[in-house]
Every structure is written in structure tokens, then in C-alpha cells.
Amino acid sequence: MESFLIKALQLILSLSILVIVHEFGHYIFARLFKIRVEKFYLFFDAGFALFRYKPKNSHTEYGIGWLPLGGYVKISGMIDESMDKDQMAQPPQAWEFRSKPAWQRLLVMIAGVLFNLILAFFIYAMVLFTWNDTYLPLENVTQGMEFSRAAKNAGFQDGDILLKADDKELDRFGVRTLLDVADAKIVTVSRNGEMIELPMEEGLMKNLLADAEGFATYRIPTVIYETMEGSSAETAGLVAGDSIVAVNGVATPVFSDLREILENNRNSEVVLDYYRNGTQYSTTAKLDSAGTLGFYVMPAALVYNTRTITYTFFESFPAGMKMGIQTLKDYVAQFKYVFTKEGASSLGGFGAIGNLFPAQWNWQAFWMMTAFLSVILAFMNILPIPALDGGHVMFLIYEVITRRKPNEKVMEYAQVAGMVLLFALVLYANGMDIVRAIFK
């Protein structure tokens, strides 16, 4: 329950920051062009608001709604989610959105996306400056990787060390690595000290999505990071730093080997061989009904040699921008799979997003995830879908090219259609969260 609350709090805080920055982009550009902003709200206030405040001599009401699905600014003279038809039926006023030149209205609409990208670049820069860029080079993972079933069907074997995708060196493991592998014709790995070229067939990414097991994880030896209080591991005398190498005389060079043997010996007493400070010892331990000993394994970043790139304050800004642009490119590259059967079934809502945050509060992880979500919010909002910023931009570009305003009735119908589509997507994505939670 505690981990759920921590994840939920991180999600709400992160989305609140992103929504405020996004809407502030619209707000500041509207005010720059002397367009009235009637409302600036975090969350939606359908029916009532949790908080509202209107400064004296101001045209803008600021507030917090009760429905945490985003936020909005209500700009005078604009067809938006408020669907204020009465205002649109009145003669245009000089302070209204519809009375301004098309280029000004275009800037107002793209400002939210622009501010989200700037926020992402800034967060990435500050994370690099504060915590540096520490990563685990794939070549340092001497035990190689453990691959999912779909990856093994493509030719990979547990223990393979990823080296190249076509002619591109694979330096670190992440989304970019997976995309490079999925798009490659030849993937080069190191297998038992030998260089092996694996021909890749099309459809690897679809198979990975359908399999829902991911691509690969680090293969690590069993080094104890921490024992749980009162656990079998603690009772057996195991301590942090001990390296378990065998169970009942059967070698367990990596953690997955140990886990498999333990699961096959549930509720049994086993003999463990382990190393401590270079000396081998043996001990007996009683396994529980799940076949576990009760310890946390040392993560790969602490087992293998990592690499750290440091940045000065001024160096961090171009590096942060580069990281943000690469994140955007990677997300766009993945987006095409949303329109496949496998991709659609993997969509998730707020539950899936919340699970991306760590169960314990970690500021570095929180800010990295917030920057990532800011990039996603920017991209999704610029899609040419009515009710999103991109839908308004689409109509404005039409106006700039043809020098003729779109019919307001057409824009109203498009706005309604877009809102229905988005609402359906929200229901579908969050419904998939529920289905996965029930049938996992």
C-alpha cells in the first residue's frame, strides 16, 4: 500500500507540473498578443472546483478542478473544450483569439508543446549536471544478457553480449538499443568468446509486443545486496556481499540458475555454496513455499563496471537538449506500433504510467520520468487530432495556406468528434490497466 501511494503521489505531482507548464505556454503567448484568458485551471472543473481565485482587475480566474485528467486555459473567442457557443455567436471583439492574425493564433497554439519540450530539455540538463550520466556499457556485462522467448526465437541465446546492430556500435542498453536491434538486418553478438552475426527477420518488435515479456535483461551472478529481516538467508548466516555459486552441489553461475533450482525445491532444506572475501563456505537453508531465501540480489550496475560522464553547468544544457531530442525520436519511432494489434493491446492508462515511477521516492528517477512524460505530452498534443493542440494547428495552417478561415460549424463538429475520440482512448487505455490487473 505504501509503494502504491508513493507511485500515485509521484504521478500526480509530475502530471501537475507538466499541465501547469503546458497551459502556461498557451497563457503567456495569449497575453503577449493581448488576448484575454478567462480561466487557467489545473485539472478540470466540471460542475465545481476545489479552488478558484480571480485577482482584482484581472480577466483571468485561476483554479484547481476536481477531475485530474489534465488542465486547460479558456481563451476568449476560441472553439475549445468549453464549447462556449454563446460567446462565439457574439460579434468578434478586439481581445479575442479569433480577431488576431493567423500567425499569432498559431504561436498561441504551439506554445504549450514548445514549453513542454523546453521543460524536458531543462530537466534533462539539470539531471545530468546534478547526478552526471552513469551507465553500464554493454561490453562490460561479461555474463551477457538473458533474453525473452520472442528474442530467443529470433536467434539470441542467454549469455550473448550485444555488440552491433548492422554497423552501429551498441554502447548501452535501453529503448534505443531495442529499436536499433529491431530495425537491423544483422546483429552482432559475442557468444562464448566468438563473434556471431545473427540475421534479423522483420516483425521482431511485433513479436516482442505480443509476447509481453520484453526483449532482454542483464545476466548477473548471485551476489547478496541485502537480506530480509527474519528470512531464511539471514538465519543461514548469509550477509551482504556473499556470492552464492551452487545449490545442492549444482553450479548456479547466474541468478536465474539459482532461482530455477530454488523454485524446484520449495519447502525443502538446501545446501548453499557461497564465497565470502575470496573463501568458499557452505551452509544449509530452509526454503519457503515460494522457493525463496529472502534477500535482494546485487543490481547489475553494482556488479559490473559502470562508466560516468560528467558535465559542467554550461555543458549540461546542450547535452540535455540532445537527450531530449533523442528521447523524442525514440518515442516517435515506437509510436508506429500503436496502430498494430500487438501495440494496441499493450496500451496503458494512468496505472501503467504510475508503475513507471519507483516504489521508493527517488528524485533523480522522478525528474527523469517527468522529463520523459513531458516529451510524450508534447508529441501527443501536436498530433493533428481535433480537441488537441495539433488539431487547432491543422486548421490554422489551412487558413495560412488558403487565406480563408475554416467554417466555425465544421470546427465545432471536429472539436466534439476529437473529444469523443480522446475520451474513448482514455477509457480503453485505463480499461486495459484493469484487465491486466485482474488477469495478471
C-alpha positions in Angstrom: 0.0 0.0 0.0 2.8 2.4 0.8 4.5 1.8 -2.5 1.2 2.4 -4.3 0.8 5.7 -2.5 4.4 6.8 -3.3 3.8 6.0 -7.0 0.5 7.8 -7.0 2.0 10.9 -5.4 4.8 11.0 -7.9 2.4 10.6 -10.8 0.1 13.4 -9.6 3.0 15.7 -8.9 4.6 15.0 -12.2 1.5 15.5 -14.2 0.6 18.6 -12.3 4.0 20.2 -13.2 3.6 19.2 -16.9 0.0 20.5 -17.1 0.8 23.8 -15.5 3.9 24.4 -17.7 1.9 23.4 -20.9 -1.0 25.6 -20.1 1.3 28.5 -19.0 2.8 28.3 -22.6 -0.7 29.0 -24.0 -1.4 31.6 -21.4 1.8 33.7 -21.8 1.6 33.8 -25.6 -2.1 34.7 -25.4 -1.3 37.6 -23.0 1.7 38.6 -25.2 -0.7 39.2 -28.1 -3.3 40.9 -25.8 -5.8 38.0 -25.9 -7.9 37.6 -22.8 -7.6 34.4 -20.9 -10.8 33.7 -18.9 -9.6 30.7 -17.0 -6.4 28.9 -16.0 -7.1 25.6 -14.4 -5.1 22.6 -13.1 -7.5 19.6 -13.6 -11.0 20.0 -14.9 -13.7 21.8 -13.0 -16.8 20.1 -14.5 -19.6 21.2 -12.2 -17.4 22.6 -9.4 -13.9 23.4 -8.5 -11.8 22.6 -5.4 -10.2 26.1 -5.5 -10.8 29.2 -7.5 -9.4 32.7 -7.3 -9.8 35.8 -9.5 -7.4 38.7 -8.8 -8.9 42.2 -8.7 -8.9 44.0 -12.1 -8.0 40.7 -13.8 -9.9 38.9 -16.5 -8.5 35.5 -15.5 -9.8 33.1 -13.0 -7.3 30.7 -11.6 -8.3 27.4 -10.0 -7.9 23.7 -9.3 -10.6 21.3 -10.6 -11.7 18.0 -9.1 -11.1 15.8 -12.2 -7.4 15.0 -12.5 -7.3 14.4 -16.3 -5.2 17.4 -17.3 -6.0 21.1 -17.2 -6.9 23.9 -19.5 -6.9 27.6 -20.2 -10.1 29.2 -21.6 -9.1 31.7 -24.2 -11.7 34.3 -25.3 -13.1 33.8 -28.7 -11.8 30.3 -29.3 -13.5 27.0 -30.1 -12.1 24.7 -27.4 -13.2 22.0 -24.9 -15.5 24.6 -23.1 -17.7 24.6 -26.3 -18.8 28.2 -25.4 -21.2 28.7 -28.3 -22.9 31.7 -26.8 -19.6 33.6 -26.9 -18.9 32.5 -30.4 -22.3 33.7 -31.5 -21.5 37.3 -30.5 -19.6 39.8 -32.8 -15.8 39.3 -32.5 -14.0 41.6 -30.0 -10.5 43.0 -30.4 -9.2 41.0 -27.4 -10.5 37.7 -28.7 -8.4 34.8 -30.2 -10.5 34.8 -33.4 -9.7 38.5 -34.0 -6.0 38.1 -34.1 -3.8 37.3 -37.2 -3.4 33.6 -38.1 0.4 33.7 -37.2 -0.4 34.9 -33.7 -3.0 32.3 -33.1 -0.6 29.6 -34.5 2.0 30.7 -31.9 -0.5 30.6 -29.1 -1.5 27.0 -30.0 2.0 25.6 -30.4 3.3 27.4 -27.2 2.1 24.6 -24.9 4.0 21.9 -26.9 7.0 24.3 -27.1 7.1 24.8 -23.3 6.8 21.1 -22.6 9.9 20.5 -24.8 11.8 23.3 -23.2 10.9 21.8 -19.8 12.1 18.4 -20.8 15.4 19.8 -22.1 15.9 21.8 -18.9 15.1 18.8 -16.6 17.5 16.5 -18.5 20.2 19.2 -18.3 19.8 19.6 -14.6 19.7 15.9 -14.0 23.0 15.5 -16.0 24.6 18.4 -14.1 23.4 17.1 -10.7 23.8 13.4 -11.0 26.0 13.0 -14.1 25.4 10.4 -16.7 26.4 7.0 -15.2 25.6 3.9 -17.4 26.6 0.3 -17.8 28.4 -0.3 -21.1 27.2 -3.5 -22.7 30.7 -4.7 -23.3 31.2 -4.7 -19.5 28.3 -7.1 -18.9 30.6 -10.1 -19.0 27.8 -12.6 -18.3 25.8 -11.2 -21.2 22.0 -10.9 -21.3 19.0 -13.1 -20.6 16.6 -13.0 -23.5 12.8 -13.3 -23.7 11.1 -16.1 -25.6 10.5 -13.9 -28.7 14.1 -12.8 -28.7 15.3 -16.4 -28.5 13.1 -17.3 -31.4 14.9 -14.5 -33.3 18.2 -16.3 -32.7 19.5 -14.8 -29.4 20.8 -17.0 -26.6 21.2 -16.4 -22.9 24.7 -15.1 -22.3 25.1 -13.2 -25.6 26.8 -9.9 -25.3 25.2 -7.3 -27.7 27.9 -5.6 -29.8 26.4 -4.1 -33.0 23.2 -3.6 -34.9 24.3 -3.6 -38.6 27.3 -1.2 -38.4 26.2 0.7 -35.3 28.0 0.0 -32.1 25.6 -0.8 -29.2 27.0 1.0 -26.2 24.3 1.0 -23.6 21.0 -1.0 -23.0 17.8 0.9 -23.4 14.9 1.8 -25.7 17.4 3.0 -28.4 19.2 -0.4 -28.3 15.9 -2.3 -28.8 14.9 0.0 -31.7 18.3 -0.4 -33.4 18.1 -4.2 -33.0 14.5 -4.4 -34.3 15.4 -2.3 -37.4 18.7 -4.1 -38.1 19.3 -6.7 -40.7 22.3 -8.2 -38.9 23.0 -8.1 -35.1 26.5 -9.0 -33.9 26.9 -10.6 -30.5 29.8 -12.2 -28.6 28.9 -15.8 -27.7 31.4 -17.8 -25.7 34.2 -15.6 -26.8 33.2 -15.9 -30.5 31.8 -13.1 -32.7 28.4 -14.3 -34.1 26.3 -12.5 -36.7 22.6 -13.0 -36.3 20.3 -12.3 -39.3 17.2 -10.4 -38.2 13.8 -11.1 -39.7 11.1 -8.5 -39.9 8.5 -8.5 -37.2 10.7 -8.7 -34.1 9.1 -5.8 -32.4 5.6 -7.1 -33.1 6.6 -10.5 -31.6 8.1 -8.8 -28.6 4.9 -6.8 -28.0 2.7 -9.9 -28.5 4.9 -11.9 -26.1 4.7 -9.2 -23.5 8.0 -10.4 -21.9 10.2 -7.6 -23.1 13.5 -8.1 -25.0 16.3 -8.8 -22.5 17.6 -8.2 -19.0 21.1 -8.2 -17.6 22.5 -11.6 -16.7 24.1 -11.3 -13.2 25.8 -13.5 -10.7 24.1 -14.0 -7.4 25.7 -11.5 -5.1 23.6 -10.6 -2.0 22.8 -6.9 -1.7 20.7 -7.2 1.5 19.0 -9.9 3.5 15.4 -9.5 4.7 14.9 -9.5 8.5 14.0 -12.9 9.8 14.5 -14.6 6.4 16.0 -18.0 5.7 19.0 -16.2 4.2 19.6 -14.3 7.4 19.1 -17.5 9.5 21.6 -19.3 7.4 24.2 -16.7 8.2 24.3 -15.1 4.7 25.3 -11.4 4.6 25.6 -8.6 2.1 28.4 -9.3 -0.4 28.2 -13.1 -0.2 28.2 -14.7 -3.7 26.1 -17.9 -4.0 27.7 -20.3 -6.6 25.9 -23.6 -6.1 22.8 -25.3 -4.6 23.0 -28.9 -3.5 26.2 -29.2 -5.5 24.7 -27.9 -8.7 26.5 -24.8 -10.0 24.5 -21.6 -10.3 26.7 -19.2 -12.2 24.0 -16.6 -12.6 20.9 -15.6 -10.5 18.4 -17.1 -12.9 20.0 -20.5 -12.4 19.7 -20.1 -8.7 16.1 -19.0 -8.9 15.2 -22.0 -11.0 16.7 -24.5 -8.7 15.2 -22.9 -5.6 11.7 -22.9 -7.2 12.1 -26.6 -7.8 13.0 -27.2 -4.1 10.1 -25.4 -2.4 9.6 -26.2 1.3 12.9 -28.1 1.3 16.2 -27.7 3.1 19.1 -27.0 0.6 22.9 -26.7 0.9 24.3 -23.5 -0.4 27.9 -23.0 -1.5 29.0 -19.3 -1.4 32.1 -17.1 -1.5 32.9 -14.5 1.2 36.0 -12.4 0.8 37.5 -15.0 -1.6 36.9 -18.0 0.6 34.3 -20.7 -0.1 31.8 -21.7 2.6 28.7 -23.9 2.8 25.5 -23.5 4.8 22.0 -25.0 4.9 18.8 -23.0 4.5 15.1 -23.8 4.6 13.1 -22.6 1.6 9.6 -21.3 1.9 6.6 -22.3 -0.2 7.6 -19.9 -2.9 11.1 -21.3 -3.1 12.8 -18.1 -1.9 15.6 -17.4 0.6 14.6 -13.8 1.3 17.3 -11.5 0.0 17.8 -8.8 -2.6 20.3 -9.5 -5.3 23.0 -7.0 -6.2 21.9 -4.9 -9.2 23.9 -5.1 -12.4 25.1 -1.5 -12.0 26.9 -2.5 -8.8 28.2 -5.9 -10.1 29.8 -4.7 -13.4 31.9 -1.6 -14.1 29.9 1.4 -15.0 31.0 4.5 -16.9 30.4 8.1 -15.8 30.3 11.2 -18.0 30.3 14.5 -16.0 29.0 17.8 -17.2 29.7 21.4 -16.1 26.7 23.7 -15.6 27.0 25.1 -19.1 27.9 21.8 -20.8 24.7 20.3 -19.4 22.4 22.4 -21.5 23.4 21.1 -25.0 23.7 17.6 -23.5 20.1 17.9 -22.0 18.8 19.1 -25.4 20.5 16.3 -27.2 19.0 13.8 -24.7 15.5 15.3 -25.1 15.7 15.2 -28.9 16.8 11.6 -28.8 14.0 10.7 -26.5 11.5 12.3 -28.8 13.0 10.5 -31.8 12.8 7.2 -30.0 9.2 7.7 -28.9 8.2 8.7 -32.5 9.9 5.6 -33.8 7.9 3.4 -31.3 4.6 5.2 -32.0 4.0 3.4 -35.3 3.5 0.2 -33.4 0.4 1.7 -31.6 -1.5 1.1 -34.8 -0.8 -2.7 -34.8 -2.8 -5.3 -32.9 0.1 -6.0 -30.6 0.8 -2.4 -29.9 -2.9 -1.6 -29.2 -3.1 -4.4 -26.7 -0.1 -3.1 -24.8 -1.5 0.4 -24.3 -1.9 1.6 -20.7 -3.5 4.4 -18.8 -2.7 6.1 -15.5 -2.0 2.8 -13.8 0.6 1.9 -16.4 2.2 5.4 -16.2 2.2 5.3 -12.4 4.1 2.0 -12.4 6.9 3.6 -14.4 7.8 5.5 -11.2 9.9 3.7 -8.5 8.2 2.3 -5.4 10.6 4.4 -3.2 11.0 8.1 -3.6 14.0 8.9 -5.8 14.4 12.5 -7.0 16.6 11.5 -10.0 14.2 8.9 -11.2 11.2 11.3 -10.6 12.8 14.0 -12.7 13.9 11.7 -15.4 10.3 10.3 -15.7 8.8 13.8 -15.6 11.1 14.8 -18.5 10.1 11.7 -20.4 6.4 12.4 -19.9 6.9 16.0 -20.9 8.3 14.8 -24.2 5.4 12.4 -24.7 2.9 15.2 -23.8 4.4 17.5 -26.3 4.3 14.9 -29.1 0.8 13.7 -28.4 -0.6 17.2 -28.2 0.8 18.2 -31.6 -0.9 15.2 -33.4 -3.5 16.6 -35.9 -6.5 15.4 -33.9 -9.3 17.9 -33.2 -9.5 18.8 -29.5 -5.7 18.6 -29.2 -3.4 21.5 -30.0 -2.4 19.8 -33.2 -6.0 19.9 -34.4 -6.1 23.6 -33.9 -2.7 23.9 -35.6 -4.0 21.9 -38.6 -6.9 24.3 -39.1 -4.6 27.3 -38.7 -2.2 26.0 -41.3 -5.1 25.5 -43.6 -6.0 29.2 -43.0 -2.5 30.4 -43.6 -2.2 28.5 -46.9 -5.7 29.3 -48.3 -6.0 32.7 -46.5 -9.5 31.7 -45.6 -10.9 30.8 -42.2 -12.4 27.3 -41.8 -16.1 27.2 -41.2 -16.8 27.6 -37.5 -19.5 24.9 -37.6 -17.0 22.5 -39.1 -14.6 23.3 -36.3 -17.2 22.8 -33.6 -18.2 19.4 -35.0 -14.5 18.4 -35.3 -13.9 19.5 -31.7 -16.8 17.3 -30.5 -15.5 14.4 -32.6 -12.0 14.8 -31.3 -13.2 14.9 -27.7 -15.2 11.7 -28.1 -12.2 10.0 -29.7 -9.9 11.1 -26.9 -12.4 10.1 -24.2 -12.7 6.7 -25.8 -8.9 6.3 -25.9 -8.7 7.2 -22.2 -11.4 4.6 -21.4 -9.7 2.0 -23.5 -6.2 2.6 -22.1 -7.3 2.6 -18.4 -9.6 -0.4 -19.2 -6.5 -2.3 -20.3 -4.9 -1.4 -17.0 -7.8 -3.0 -15.2 -7.8 -6.1 -17.4 -4.1 -6.6 -16.9 -4.5 -6.2 -13.1 -7.3 -8.8 -13.0 -5.7 -11.4 -15.2 -2.0 -11.0 -14.5 
